[in-house]
Amino acid sequence: MDKAGKQYWDKAWGAYDIPKEVNPRYGGLPNYVNRRFHEYFCQIFSNMNTHGKKVLEIGCARSVW
C-alpha cells in the first residue's frame, strides 16, 4: 500500500532524472558498494521461497537501491 500516493511520487521524482541501473559487472572502487549490495541481494533471494509471495520494496530516496 502506497500511503503517499501517485501524485506525491510523480512530483517528487519529476524534477530528477532516474538513476542509472546497477551493473555488477563494472569493476573498480567506484562500483564496489553496488557489487556488494548485488551479491547480498542475490544470496538472500536465492535462498528464499518466493512462490506465491510478494516483495515489498521500500524506496531509498533517489538511489537505485
Stockholm file with secondary structure:
# STOCKHOLM 1.0

chainA/1-65         MDKAGKQYWDKAWGAYDIPKEVNPRYGGLPNYVNRRFHEYFCQIFSNMNTHGKKVLEIGCARSVW
#=GR chainA/1-65 SS CCSSCHHHHHHHHHTSCCCCCCCTTCCSGGGHHHHHHHHHHHHHHHTSCCTTCCCCCCCCTTSCC
#=GC SS_cons        CCSSCHHHHHHHHHTSCCCCCCCTTCCSGGGHHHHHHHHHHHHHHHTSCCTTCCCCCCCCTTSCC
//
